[in-house]
């Protein structure tokens, strides 16, 4: 499911932000500096979850092999997007939206389906430099 609709994206943000804040709460005890840094970003940005991406892709699956095949589909989608000059970002916290019936209905989620993603997609303002080439390390046993 690809979401470009501004009104639905606003609902996604309004649902995901409080849910992700709650999800991140244990980090306050484990790594207070990291938690403070993340919460600062949440306070500064209008959309600290989906980063105002032009499109959000929700890979949705169910069944026995969904937990194996859907993450692979996400990765393949991201690699294909990169080959087309698009930027992507997988955002776990963006999947914390299933407690909103309107969003569940809009995404046509049914019982037993899981969101694998979401993946933010758009045109990056700059292309990252390729990492330095290294010799591969292969260990034969």
OpenMM code with the backbone's topology and positions (N, CA, C; nanometers):
from openmm import Vec3, app, unit

residues = "UNK UNK UNK UNK UNK UNK UNK UNK UNK UNK UNK UNK UNK UNK UNK UNK UNK UNK UNK UNK UNK UNK UNK UNK UNK UNK UNK UNK UNK UNK UNK UNK UNK UNK UNK UNK UNK UNK UNK UNK UNK UNK UNK UNK UNK UNK UNK UNK UNK UNK UNK UNK UNK UNK UNK UNK UNK UNK UNK UNK UNK UNK UNK UNK UNK UNK UNK UNK UNK UNK UNK UNK UNK UNK UNK UNK UNK UNK UNK UNK UNK UNK UNK UNK UNK UNK UNK UNK UNK UNK UNK UNK UNK UNK UNK UNK UNK UNK UNK UNK UNK UNK UNK UNK UNK UNK UNK UNK UNK UNK UNK UNK UNK UNK UNK UNK UNK UNK UNK UNK UNK UNK UNK UNK UNK UNK UNK UNK UNK UNK UNK UNK UNK UNK UNK UNK UNK UNK UNK UNK UNK".split()
positions = [
    Vec3(0.0860, -0.1162, 0.0000),
    Vec3(0.0000, 0.0000, 0.0000),
    Vec3(0.0904, 0.1222, 0.0000),
    Vec3(0.0686, 0.2128, -0.0935),
    Vec3(0.1480, 0.3351, -0.1028),
    Vec3(0.0597, 0.4524, -0.0628),
    Vec3(0.1052, 0.5288, 0.0345),
    Vec3(0.0287, 0.6434, 0.0840),
    Vec3(0.0967, 0.7718, 0.0391),
    Vec3(0.0228, 0.8525, -0.0369),
    Vec3(0.0668, 0.9856, -0.0772),
    Vec3(-0.0305, 1.0927, -0.0288),
    Vec3(-0.1510, 1.0530, 0.0067),
    Vec3(-0.2563, 1.1447, 0.0471),
    Vec3(-0.2154, 1.2228, 0.1729),
    Vec3(-0.2177, 1.3551, 0.1630),
    Vec3(-0.1712, 1.4408, 0.2730),
    Vec3(-0.2557, 1.4244, 0.3995),
    Vec3(-0.3855, 1.4115, 0.3841),
    Vec3(-0.4729, 1.3973, 0.5007),
    Vec3(-0.4451, 1.2654, 0.5730),
    Vec3(-0.4270, 1.1588, 0.4971),
    Vec3(-0.3962, 1.0297, 0.5603),
    Vec3(-0.2578, 1.0335, 0.6238),
    Vec3(-0.1621, 1.0973, 0.5577),
    Vec3(-0.0280, 1.1074, 0.6171),
    Vec3(-0.0344, 1.1853, 0.7493),
    Vec3(-0.1190, 1.2888, 0.7569),
    Vec3(-0.1356, 1.3649, 0.8814),
    Vec3(-0.1901, 1.2729, 0.9904),
    Vec3(-0.2897, 1.1890, 0.9572),
    Vec3(-0.3453, 1.0936, 1.0541),
    Vec3(-0.2393, 0.9935, 1.0988),
    Vec3(-0.1558, 0.9500, 1.0051),
    Vec3(-0.0476, 0.8569, 1.0397),
    Vec3(0.0456, 0.9208, 1.1425),
    Vec3(0.0834, 1.0453, 1.1186),
    Vec3(0.1725, 1.1157, 1.2119),
    Vec3(0.1056, 1.1311, 1.3478),
    Vec3(-0.0196, 1.1751, 1.3481),
    Vec3(-0.0921, 1.1969, 1.4738),
    Vec3(-0.1065, 1.0684, 1.5551),
    Vec3(-0.1091, 0.9548, 1.4890),
    Vec3(-0.1195, 0.8264, 1.5584),
    Vec3(0.0175, 0.7724, 1.5961),
    Vec3(0.1119, 0.7795, 1.5046),
    Vec3(0.2438, 0.7192, 1.5274),
    Vec3(0.3264, 0.7928, 1.6320),
    Vec3(0.3183, 0.9255, 1.6373),
    Vec3(0.4042, 1.0013, 1.7299),
    Vec3(0.3787, 0.9634, 1.8757),
    Vec3(0.2543, 0.9700, 1.9252),
    Vec3(0.2352, 0.9315, 2.0662),
    Vec3(0.2677, 0.7840, 2.0924),
    Vec3(0.2367, 0.6980, 1.9963),
    Vec3(0.2670, 0.5557, 2.0136),
    Vec3(0.4169, 0.5305, 2.0160),
    Vec3(0.4909, 0.5997, 1.9304),
    Vec3(0.6358, 0.5796, 1.9290),
    Vec3(0.7011, 0.6402, 2.0517),
    Vec3(0.6469, 0.7506, 2.1029),
    Vec3(0.6988, 0.8070, 2.2287),
    Vec3(0.6859, 0.7037, 2.3412),
    Vec3(0.5700, 0.6384, 2.3454),
    Vec3(0.5478, 0.5358, 2.4480),
    Vec3(0.6420, 0.4171, 2.4267),
    Vec3(0.6601, 0.3777, 2.3024),
    Vec3(0.7482, 0.2668, 2.2670),
    Vec3(0.8921, 0.2964, 2.3091),
    Vec3(0.9337, 0.4217, 2.2960),
    Vec3(1.0706, 0.4617, 2.3281),
    Vec3(1.0940, 0.4871, 2.4772),
    Vec3(0.9900, 0.4914, 2.5553),
    Vec3(0.9999, 0.5238, 2.6981),
    Vec3(1.1050, 0.4408, 2.7735),
    Vec3(1.1154, 0.3081, 2.7515),
    Vec3(1.2180, 0.2305, 2.8240),
    Vec3(1.3613, 0.2771, 2.7963),
    Vec3(1.3830, 0.3423, 2.6829),
    Vec3(1.5158, 0.3924, 2.6498),
    Vec3(1.5626, 0.4983, 2.7498),
    Vec3(1.4671, 0.5648, 2.8135),
    Vec3(1.4997, 0.6680, 2.9114),
    Vec3(1.5873, 0.6123, 3.0236),
    Vec3(1.5619, 0.4894, 3.0649),
    Vec3(1.6388, 0.4259, 3.1721),
    Vec3(1.7687, 0.3645, 3.1200),
    Vec3(1.7644, 0.3075, 3.0016),
    Vec3(1.8787, 0.2353, 2.9458),
    Vec3(1.9856, 0.3300, 2.8913),
    Vec3(1.9413, 0.4328, 2.8190),
    Vec3(2.0345, 0.5258, 2.7560),
    Vec3(1.9731, 0.6664, 2.7596),
    Vec3(1.9827, 0.7343, 2.8743),
    Vec3(1.9170, 0.8643, 2.8900),
    Vec3(1.9609, 0.9693, 2.7878),
    Vec3(2.0888, 0.9704, 2.7509),
    Vec3(2.1364, 1.0694, 2.6544),
    Vec3(2.0722, 1.0465, 2.5174),
    Vec3(2.0663, 0.9229, 2.4748),
    Vec3(2.0046, 0.8900, 2.3453),
    Vec3(1.8561, 0.9245, 2.3477),
    Vec3(1.7888, 0.8906, 2.4580),
    Vec3(1.6465, 0.9212, 2.4728),
    Vec3(1.6235, 1.0725, 2.4623),
    Vec3(1.7064, 1.1507, 2.5311),
    Vec3(1.6931, 1.2969, 2.5281),
    Vec3(1.7137, 1.3503, 2.3866),
    Vec3(1.8098, 1.2939, 2.3161),
    Vec3(1.8370, 1.3361, 2.1787),
    Vec3(1.7167, 1.3083, 2.0876),
    Vec3(1.6583, 1.1909, 2.1018),
    Vec3(1.5421, 1.1543, 2.0197),
    Vec3(1.4228, 1.2429, 2.0535),
    Vec3(1.3975, 1.2657, 2.1822),
    Vec3(1.2841, 1.3478, 2.2226),
    Vec3(1.3017, 1.4928, 2.1782),
    Vec3(1.4252, 1.5406, 2.1734),
    Vec3(1.4524, 1.6755, 2.1230),
    Vec3(1.4093, 1.6849, 1.9769),
    Vec3(1.4426, 1.5818, 1.8995),
    Vec3(1.4017, 1.5773, 1.7593),
    Vec3(1.2492, 1.5728, 1.7478),
    Vec3(1.1849, 1.4975, 1.8352),
    Vec3(1.0393, 1.4892, 1.8338),
    Vec3(0.9769, 1.6257, 1.8615),
    Vec3(1.0395, 1.7031, 1.9493),
    Vec3(0.9874, 1.8352, 1.9820),
    Vec3(1.0137, 1.9366, 1.8717),
    Vec3(1.1189, 1.9186, 1.7954),
    Vec3(1.1585, 2.0153, 1.6926),
    Vec3(1.0934, 1.9923, 1.5572),
    Vec3(1.0692, 1.8677, 1.5224),
    Vec3(1.0184, 1.8363, 1.3888),
    Vec3(0.8665, 1.8264, 1.3859),
    Vec3(0.8093, 1.8705, 1.2759),
    Vec3(0.6654, 1.8565, 1.2563),
    Vec3(0.6272, 1.7093, 1.2394),
    Vec3(0.7156, 1.6329, 1.1745),
    Vec3(0.6915, 1.4908, 1.1500),
    Vec3(0.8188, 1.4114, 1.1820),
    Vec3(0.8382, 1.3758, 1.3086),
    Vec3(0.9605, 1.3044, 1.3473),
    Vec3(0.9574, 1.1540, 1.3199),
    Vec3(0.8507, 1.1034, 1.2616),
    Vec3(0.8411, 0.9602, 1.2327),
    Vec3(0.8587, 0.9343, 1.0830),
    Vec3(0.7798, 1.0001, 1.0009),
    Vec3(0.7842, 0.9777, 0.8557),
    Vec3(0.8646, 1.0855, 0.7825),
    Vec3(0.9122, 1.1847, 0.8548),
    Vec3(0.9991, 1.2905, 0.8005),
    Vec3(0.9408, 1.3593, 0.6771),
    Vec3(0.8090, 1.3722, 0.6744),
    Vec3(0.7399, 1.4408, 0.5649),
    Vec3(0.7753, 1.3831, 0.4276),
    Vec3(0.8007, 1.2549, 0.4235),
    Vec3(0.8336, 1.1875, 0.2967),
    Vec3(0.7170, 1.2030, 0.1993),
    Vec3(0.7460, 1.2174, 0.0711),
    Vec3(0.6382, 1.2317, -0.0266),
    Vec3(0.5514, 1.1062, -0.0401),
    Vec3(0.6094, 0.9900, -0.0121),
    Vec3(0.5330, 0.8650, -0.0197),
    Vec3(0.5800, 0.7713, 0.0909),
    Vec3(0.4855, 0.6960, 0.1447),
    Vec3(0.5136, 0.5970, 0.2484),
    Vec3(0.4604, 0.4638, 0.1973),
    Vec3(0.5476, 0.3656, 0.1927),
    Vec3(0.5086, 0.2333, 0.1432),
    Vec3(0.4921, 0.1396, 0.2612),
    Vec3(0.3743, 0.0819, 0.2726),
    Vec3(0.3464, -0.0173, 0.3761),
    Vec3(0.3453, -0.1544, 0.3100),
    Vec3(0.4424, -0.2367, 0.3426),
    Vec3(0.4433, -0.3752, 0.2962),
    Vec3(0.3634, -0.4532, 0.4002),
    Vec3(0.2567, -0.5159, 0.3574),
    Vec3(0.1634, -0.5811, 0.4487),
    Vec3(0.1563, -0.7290, 0.4129),
    Vec3(0.1653, -0.8134, 0.5150),
    Vec3(0.1597, -0.9564, 0.4887),
    Vec3(0.0969, -1.0338, 0.6013),
    Vec3(0.0628, -1.1573, 0.5723),
    Vec3(0.0073, -1.2475, 0.6733),
    Vec3(0.0437, -1.3901, 0.6337),
    Vec3(0.0255, -1.4777, 0.7256),
    Vec3(0.0481, -1.6180, 0.6959),
    Vec3(0.1827, -1.6680, 0.7438),
    Vec3(0.2042, -1.7933, 0.7194),
    Vec3(0.3190, -1.8664, 0.7709),
    Vec3(0.4536, -1.8056, 0.7315),
    Vec3(0.4676, -1.7631, 0.6085),
    Vec3(0.5984, -1.7175, 0.5601),
    Vec3(0.6124, -1.5657, 0.5505),
    Vec3(0.5130, -1.4897, 0.5963),
    Vec3(0.5182, -1.3437, 0.5848),
    Vec3(0.6385, -1.2853, 0.6582),
    Vec3(0.6702, -1.3387, 0.7752),
    Vec3(0.7822, -1.2827, 0.8516),
    Vec3(0.9165, -1.3108, 0.7855),
    Vec3(0.9200, -1.4027, 0.6912),
    Vec3(1.0418, -1.4290, 0.6137),
    Vec3(1.0416, -1.3523, 0.4815),
    Vec3(0.9311, -1.3566, 0.4099),
    Vec3(0.9285, -1.3003, 0.2752),
    Vec3(0.9047, -1.1495, 0.2722),
    Vec3(0.8260, -1.0956, 0.3634),
    Vec3(0.7962, -0.9515, 0.3579),
    Vec3(0.9188, -0.8647, 0.3870),
    Vec3(1.0033, -0.8981, 0.4861),
    Vec3(1.1260, -0.8184, 0.5017),
    Vec3(1.2166, -0.8254, 0.3788),
    Vec3(1.2202, -0.9397, 0.3120),
    Vec3(1.2982, -0.9502, 0.1888),
    Vec3(1.2384, -0.8605, 0.0795),
    Vec3(1.1067, -0.8558, 0.0734),
    Vec3(1.0412, -0.7673, -0.0239),
    Vec3(1.0761, -0.6216, 0.0064),
    Vec3(1.0777, -0.5853, 0.1357),
    Vec3(1.1160, -0.4484, 0.1746),
    Vec3(1.2574, -0.4169, 0.1266),
    Vec3(1.3495, -0.5079, 0.1536),
    Vec3(1.4884, -0.4851, 0.1139),
    Vec3(1.5007, -0.4736, -0.0379),
    Vec3(1.4356, -0.5624, -0.1112),
    Vec3(1.4420, -0.5575, -0.2573),
    Vec3(1.3817, -0.4278, -0.3109),
    Vec3(1.2724, -0.3836, -0.2500),
    Vec3(1.2098, -0.2585, -0.2897),
    Vec3(1.3069, -0.1419, -0.2677),
    Vec3(1.3760, -0.1422, -0.1545),
    Vec3(1.4702, -0.0344, -0.1231),
    Vec3(1.5900, -0.0357, -0.2178),
    Vec3(1.6385, -0.1542, -0.2516),
    Vec3(1.7502, -0.1635, -0.3460),
    Vec3(1.7078, -0.1185, -0.4856),
    Vec3(1.5887, -0.1561, -0.5265),
    Vec3(1.5387, -0.1145, -0.6572),
    Vec3(1.5221, 0.0380, -0.6608),
    Vec3(1.4706, 0.0959, -0.5537),
    Vec3(1.4540, 0.2413, -0.5478),
    Vec3(1.5888, 0.3111, -0.5591),
    Vec3(1.6889, 0.2601, -0.4894),
    Vec3(1.8234, 0.3177, -0.4958),
    Vec3(1.8757, 0.3170, -0.6391),
    Vec3(1.8510, 0.2076, -0.7103),
    Vec3(1.8984, 0.1983, -0.8488),
    Vec3(1.8305, 0.3005, -0.9391),
    Vec3(1.7165, 0.3526, -0.8953),
    Vec3(1.6437, 0.4541, -0.9724),
    Vec3(1.6723, 0.5955, -0.9227),
    Vec3(1.7673, 0.6074, -0.8289),
    Vec3(1.8036, 0.7386, -0.7765),
    Vec3(1.7135, 0.7886, -0.6661),
    Vec3(1.6319, 0.7009, -0.6119),
    Vec3(1.5421, 0.7387, -0.5023),
    Vec3(1.6076, 0.7082, -0.3678),
    Vec3(1.5674, 0.7815, -0.2670),
    Vec3(1.6128, 0.7546, -0.1311),
    Vec3(1.5032, 0.6836, -0.0550),
    Vec3(1.5403, 0.5942, 0.0344),
    Vec3(1.4435, 0.5222, 0.1165),
    Vec3(1.4921, 0.5158, 0.2605),
    Vec3(1.3993, 0.4892, 0.3477),
    Vec3(1.4319, 0.4701, 0.4890),
    Vec3(1.3245, 0.3816, 0.5502),
    Vec3(1.3673, 0.2725, 0.6126),
    Vec3(1.2753, 0.1844, 0.6824),
    Vec3(1.2556, 0.2404, 0.8223),
    Vec3(1.1294, 0.2560, 0.8650),
    Vec3(1.0999, 0.3192, 0.9931),
    Vec3(1.0046, 0.2311, 1.0743),
    Vec3(1.0598, 0.1507, 1.1640),
    Vec3(0.9800, 0.0606, 1.2490),
    Vec3(0.8709, 0.1360, 1.3235),
    Vec3(0.9075, 0.2526, 1.3795),
    Vec3(0.8106, 0.3266, 1.4613),
    Vec3(0.6893, 0.3709, 1.3804),
    Vec3(0.7029, 0.3792, 1.2504),
    Vec3(0.5911, 0.4168, 1.1650),
    Vec3(0.4850, 0.3098, 1.1518),
    Vec3(0.5145, 0.1904, 1.1995),
    Vec3(0.4148, 0.0825, 1.1935),
    Vec3(0.3264, 0.0803, 1.3181),
    Vec3(0.3522, 0.1680, 1.4140),
    Vec3(0.2753, 0.1714, 1.5387),
    Vec3(0.1477, 0.2539, 1.5202),
    Vec3(0.0621, 0.2091, 1.4312),
    Vec3(-0.0564, 0.2851, 1.3922),
    Vec3(-0.1837, 0.2012, 1.3913),
    Vec3(-0.1712, 0.0745, 1.4269),
    Vec3(-0.2851, -0.0165, 1.4099),
    Vec3(-0.3921, -0.0004, 1.5175),
    Vec3(-0.3721, 0.0911, 1.6125),
    Vec3(-0.4758, 0.1164, 1.7118),
    Vec3(-0.5749, 0.2233, 1.6644),
    Vec3(-0.5549, 0.2755, 1.5434),
    Vec3(-0.6440, 0.3760, 1.4867),
    Vec3(-0.7322, 0.3082, 1.3810),
    Vec3(-0.8617, 0.2892, 1.4112),
    Vec3(-0.9504, 0.2189, 1.3172),
    Vec3(-0.9582, 0.2846, 1.1793),
    Vec3(-0.9507, 0.4167, 1.1731),
    Vec3(-0.9559, 0.4853, 1.0441),
    Vec3(-0.8366, 0.4508, 0.9569),
    Vec3(-0.7182, 0.4405, 1.0193),
    Vec3(-0.5979, 0.4043, 0.9444),
    Vec3(-0.6031, 0.2583, 0.9024),
    Vec3(-0.6469, 0.1731, 0.9947),
    Vec3(-0.6603, 0.0300, 0.9620),
    Vec3(-0.7519, 0.0135, 0.8418),
    Vec3(-0.8613, 0.0875, 0.8402),
    Vec3(-0.9558, 0.0818, 0.7285),
    Vec3(-0.8924, 0.1362, 0.5999),
    Vec3(-0.8231, 0.2496, 0.6097),
    Vec3(-0.7607, 0.3106, 0.4911),
    Vec3(-0.6542, 0.2197, 0.4307),
    Vec3(-0.5788, 0.1510, 0.5155),
    Vec3(-0.4749, 0.0593, 0.4667),
    Vec3(-0.5306, -0.0784, 0.4317),
    Vec3(-0.6600, -0.0951, 0.4537),
    Vec3(-0.7296, -0.2206, 0.4243),
    Vec3(-0.6659, -0.3392, 0.4964),
    Vec3(-0.6218, -0.3138, 0.6206),
    Vec3(-0.5635, -0.4215, 0.7013),
    Vec3(-0.6737, -0.5139, 0.7500),
    Vec3(-0.6483, -0.6437, 0.7422),
    Vec3(-0.7445, -0.7410, 0.7914),
    Vec3(-0.6833, -0.8165, 0.9090),
    Vec3(-0.7643, -0.8919, 0.9767),
    Vec3(-0.7209, -0.9697, 1.0928),
    Vec3(-0.6012, -1.0567, 1.0563),
    Vec3(-0.4993, -1.0509, 1.1376),
    Vec3(-0.3823, -1.1349, 1.1170),
    Vec3(-0.2761, -1.0753, 1.0259),
    Vec3(-0.3027, -0.9596, 0.9667),
    Vec3(-0.2024, -0.8966, 0.8807),
    Vec3(-0.1074, -0.8113, 0.9643),
    Vec3(0.0166, -0.8053, 0.9198),
    Vec3(0.1216, -0.7308, 0.9879),
    Vec3(0.1833, -0.6322, 0.8900),
    Vec3(0.2202, -0.5149, 0.9428),
    Vec3(0.2914, -0.4165, 0.8618),
    Vec3(0.4400, -0.4463, 0.8715),
    Vec3(0.5023, -0.4699, 0.7575),
    Vec3(0.6474, -0.4865, 0.7475),
    Vec3(0.6978, -0.3622, 0.6754),
    Vec3(0.7492, -0.2740, 0.7453),
    Vec3(0.7876, -0.1432, 0.6961),
    Vec3(0.7450, -0.0472, 0.8054),
    Vec3(0.7006, 0.0655, 0.7771),
    Vec3(0.6873, 0.1285, 0.6482),
    Vec3(0.8220, 0.1749, 0.5933),
    Vec3(0.8199, 0.2004, 0.4651),
    Vec3(0.9389, 0.2489, 0.3959),
    Vec3(0.9069, 0.3886, 0.3427),
    Vec3(0.9881, 0.4847, 0.3829),
    Vec3(0.9744, 0.6197, 0.3319),
    Vec3(1.0491, 0.6237, 0.1984),
    Vec3(0.9935, 0.6945, 0.1015),
    Vec3(1.0574, 0.6995, -0.0291),
    Vec3(1.0421, 0.8389, -0.0887),
    Vec3(1.1496, 0.8846, -0.1502),
    Vec3(1.1479, 1.0161, -0.2133),
    Vec3(1.2807, 1.0434, -0.2799),
    Vec3(1.2953, 1.1656, -0.3290),
    Vec3(1.4199, 1.2048, -0.3934),
    Vec3(1.5108, 1.2697, -0.2900),
    Vec3(1.6307, 1.2145, -0.2694),
    Vec3(1.7218, 1.2727, -0.1697),
    Vec3(1.7778, 1.4065, -0.2186),
    Vec3(1.8077, 1.4946, -0.1227),
    Vec3(1.8669, 1.6234, -0.1601),
    Vec3(2.0118, 1.6067, -0.2025),
    Vec3(2.0758, 1.5007, -0.1569),
    Vec3(2.2129, 1.4714, -0.1995),
    Vec3(2.2346, 1.3209, -0.1963),
    Vec3(2.3233, 1.2751, -0.2806),
    Vec3(2.3565, 1.1327, -0.2855),
    Vec3(2.4761, 1.1076, -0.1930),
    Vec3(2.4670, 1.0068, -0.1070),
    Vec3(2.5820, 0.9766, -0.0214),
    Vec3(2.6988, 0.9247, -0.1045),
    Vec3(2.8193, 0.9513, -0.0560),
    Vec3(2.9382, 0.9015, -0.1244),
    Vec3(2.9514, 0.7520, -0.0997),
    Vec3(3.0031, 0.6838, -0.1983),
    Vec3(3.0260, 0.5397, -0.1848),
    Vec3(3.1339, 0.5161, -0.0797),
    Vec3(3.1198, 0.4133, 0.0018),
    Vec3(3.2242, 0.3841, 0.1004),
    Vec3(3.3532, 0.3400, 0.0312),
    Vec3(3.4629, 0.3545, 0.1023),
    Vec3(3.5924, 0.3119, 0.0481),
    Vec3(3.5889, 0.1614, 0.0234),
    Vec3(3.6504, 0.1216, -0.0863),
    Vec3(3.6551, -0.0224, -0.1194),
    Vec3(3.7477, -0.0935, -0.0219),
    Vec3(3.7035, -0.2094, 0.0206),
    Vec3(3.7848, -0.2937, 0.1079),
    Vec3(3.7912, -0.4330, 0.0480),
    Vec3(3.8974, -0.4986, 0.0781),
    Vec3(3.9078, -0.6390, 0.0354),
    Vec3(3.8109, -0.7214, 0.1184),
    Vec3(3.7370, -0.8083, 0.0550),
    Vec3(3.6437, -0.8915, 0.1317),
    Vec3(3.7206, -0.9884, 0.2228),
    Vec3(3.6623, -1.0160, 0.3347),
    Vec3(3.7197, -1.1129, 0.4276),
    Vec3(3.6349, -1.2384, 0.4181),
    Vec3(3.6960, -1.3445, 0.3720),
    Vec3(3.6243, -1.4708, 0.3579),
    Vec3(3.7000, -1.5744, 0.4397),
    Vec3(3.6253, -1.6420, 0.5229),
    Vec3(3.6852, -1.7458, 0.6052),
    Vec3(3.6277, -1.8810, 0.5592),
    Vec3(3.7171, -1.9665, 0.5094),
    Vec3(3.6741, -2.0981, 0.4654),
    Vec3(3.6963, -2.1972, 0.5799),
    Vec3(3.5996, -2.2735, 0.6050),
    Vec3(3.6094, -2.3751, 0.7124),
    Vec3(3.5959, -2.5128, 0.6517),
] * unit.nanometer
topology = app.Topology()
chain = topology.addChain("A")
for resn in residues:
    res = topology.addResidue(resn, chain)
    for name in ("N", "CA", "C"):
        topology.addAtom(name, app.Element.getBySymbol(name[0]), res)
